[in-house]
């Protein structure tokens, strides 16, 4: 993003100093799927093409496939979820980085198992 766009982001100044920006980048790089030993991270990486980088999590082939059988009425048409972009809405332990099937509760629906 251009710095000038960050000076007035919905009325707030969201500019970051170099140390904070560097720290955030380090955290993101070190926690990225291509550096992770987790099984799901490896599946995500295998699903990606080298010549195409998805801009959104919902464009990752593995994520699309993992969610393909969930009816639109439970995601897109569900005002409590709205989109797969809201990764923290259904997995109850998303804040801990846990997205296992047995932690999934779709708001307004209940438990979901694949």
N, C-alpha and C positions, 0 to 999 in steps of 0.2 A: 504494500500500500504506500501511496505517496504521503509524505509527512503532512502536507497541507490538508489532506483528507482526514487525518487523525486529530487535527487541531479542533475541529468541530464535528464530532461524530455524534449525531443525535443530541447536540447541545452540550456534550462533554468533551473535554480535552483528553484524548486517549494516547497521546504521544508517550513513548517509552524511551528512557535513557539507554545509552549503549550497553551498560552492564546488565540491566534488566532484559533487554532484547537478546543479548548473548546468552543469558541464563535460560530464558524460555526456549531458545533454539537448541541449546545443549540438552535440555530435558526432552524435547520432542524428538531429537535425533537419537538419543540414547534409549528412548522407549518405543522407537518405531518397530513396526512388524518385521522389517528385514534384519533387525538385530536381536529379536526376541527368540527365546527357546520354546515358547508356548506352542502347543499343537495348533491352536486356532490361528496364531500369527503366521505359522508356516503355511497353513491352508490358504490364507489370504494372499500371501506372496506367490504361491504357485498359481493362483487364479489370475494374476495380473500379467498383462503382456508388456514386454520390455519397451515397445514403441508407443505405449499409451498410458498416461498417468491420469487416473480418475481425479476429478476436482472435488467430488463429494463422496462421502462414505457409502451412500446409497448407490453409487455407480460401480462399486467394487464387485466383480463377478461373484465371489464367494458370499458376500453379504446378500446380494440379490437372490442367489440360489437358496441360501439358508432361510430366507423369508418368503419365498415364492408361494408357499402353500397357505400362508395366512391371508384370509379374505380381506379385501379392501375395506369392508365395513368395520373391521377391527383396527385398521391402521389409518388409512387416508380419510375415511368417512367417520372416524372416531374423534370427536372434538377434544378428547383427553389425550390423544396420541398425535394425530395430524399427519405424521410422516415418519419414515424410517430415520430421518435426520435427527430425531429426538431419541438418541440411543439410550438415554437414561430413563425413559418412561416405563419400560416393561421389565428389564432385568433388575431385580430388586437390589442387586449388589454391584451395579454398574460403577458406583463411586469407588469400589475396591478393585475394579478391573475384572470382575467376574461376570461372564455372560452365559453361564451354563444354563441348559434347558430347564433344570429344576428350580431356577431362580426367576423364571419368567412369569410375570403376572400382568396381563394386559388390562389397563385401566378400563373399567366399565364392563369387563368380560370375565376376568378371573384367570386362573392358571392356564398356561398353554404348554402343551407337550408336542414335540414333533413326532 
